[in-house]
Amino acid sequence: MTTTQTWSAPGRVNLIGEHTDYNDGFVLPFAIQHRTHVELTPREDGILRVASTFDEDAVEVAIADLDDLFPERRDEVAEWARYPLGVAWALLRASETRPDAVAGADLRFTSEVPVGAGLSSSAAIEGAAATALNETWGLGLDDVALARVGRTAENDAVGAPTGIMDQMASMLGRADAAIFLDCRSLDTKVVDLGFAAAGLELLVMDTGVKHSHATGGYGERRAACERGAAIMGVPALRDLSVDDLPRAAELMDDVTFRRVRHVVTENQRVIDTVRVLHDDGPTAIGDLLVASHASMRDDFEISVPELDTAVEAALEAGAVGARMTGGGFGGAAIALVAHDRLQQVADAVTAAFAASGFGAPTLFTVVPSAGAGRD
Ligand code: GAF
């Protein structure tokens, strides 16, 4: 008898700690209520068939062929299908499972996570696929191993040189909490956010400017960070502190230095945010969010006018703090806003976009939510 079962994994918002993950640094993301669901029906043969609401055409691949497909021949399958098929490929490798030891499956994806908005729709597909196949195939990998599988799929099957933050957030998310993650050791700590108790809402301001991390700017930023670490003679920028910045300024060109300064100061801001949340509560983290945005705009240069406009308008209308979230070059910004100011802030952002001649932003609130699992 073939039984269909459903699993799902969430998108995420990163509260603070941007472009620090691939520098072995610190991040503080939380999973959101928007999820990607996958319905899995086992098959008797060795075929994986993936279908989704992203694309009308289903894709079929023999499990035995996955190793030939990835990474070199990935262009032969539709881009969205590289995520779940890449996960299947990475799962078998991570668990040292032979392709003929597992049976095929039909996987049907539906998603509530906006694509290209910087809310990790890709990690949500990866998390849903990884959780469903791990259980169905009886591989026994834990959540951290599944997050690594998702990153391998993204790096090698899709070709986006990202870090591991999004996959960890999607796997490990908790209601009303963020995940403080050390991206070197992959140690995590659940950090209570207490937004609701403090009368705060987290507003997402999706600019509608689409971005992709498989091309251009993201990889260039990563390369600049690696160059900076090499010049300073450290394994990763995580190994530098703000006290090292004067020496860095002497040793490297201005652009590389500013990339380094962003990462080094951002790591410190993540640590400070965790401390302030604990000592003074969420209403006190506004300045750290604002400083993070300024650093991404001026030093890392990954903001766009729409993101700056959203952040400035939200702050002027009384948000406690605001910053762009995710990899940048488009996507969304977030604002931490008192519940009774929410409408005022939303109206101000919408008006500022109209005044600048930008397309209307999509505004919605998110709540810190649970990570991947069976529906
Ligand atoms: C994207 C990447 F996928 C993450 O790994 C991270 O680098 C983020 O951009 C920037 O903080 O979401």
Boltz pocket constraint, residues with backbone or C-beta under 6 A from the ligand:
constraints:
  - pocket:
      binder: B
      contacts: [[A, 14], [A, 17], [A, 18], [A, 19], [A, 20], [A, 21], [A, 22], [A, 118], [A, 120], [A, 162], [A, 163], [A, 164], [A, 165], [A, 166], [A, 213], [A, 326], [A, 327], [A, 328]]
      max_distance: 6.0
